[in-house]
Amino acid sequence: TIGLLPDEKGRQFVHLRGGGNSKKRNLVWVHSDSQAFNDRSLASQATHLIIVAGHSVLISGDVENAAYDDSVWWLYDYQRNRGLPQAIVSHIQAGIKLALEDEKSL
């Protein structure tokens, strides 16, 4: 089942699938600027792929603090308090910048 649901802060989530005891486990935060995956057939016309290494994953919908807050990321103890969130976000931003500069990329 797919449907938009607000969280406790009023942000919109997409419910992707049923099951489980926790609502949060089945929700993904969708930014208001999000676009459909193959909007204007750009994905199907892509000639190459830009991949950003996934050093970690977000464990909360608190993306506003993702650039500096270790607690929103799944990190091992040795990764904490070393500026890893800033590095991850800067890599994501670099990948987005490269994709925006080349309309044949995905």
Phi, psi and omega in degrees: 000137178239131178193151179277134179227138175276146173268188183296341178260005177087001178286151182271136176239154174253125176277115187269324182202159181273184178093166179082161181269339187253127176300317184302325183297333185254015183243146176232132180285134179241122181288149181296340178269003182298149179239160175299147186303313184250041180304129181056027178060022181296322181293317182288344178263358182294145179251347176206163187244135174258123181246130175254125181301136179264091181286342181193177176230150175289138177248008174214167178274011185276063183290340179298330181257008187297334184284346183218354185253109179302330187290344179271356181248151171278105183231145171283161182305318182290347178269344184285151176058035178233011179079017182298320178304318179297319180295316180299311182296322179294326176293318178298315180298321178296319178296319177297317180299315179298318180295321179292331180281345183226103184290351177267007180256161177229000000 
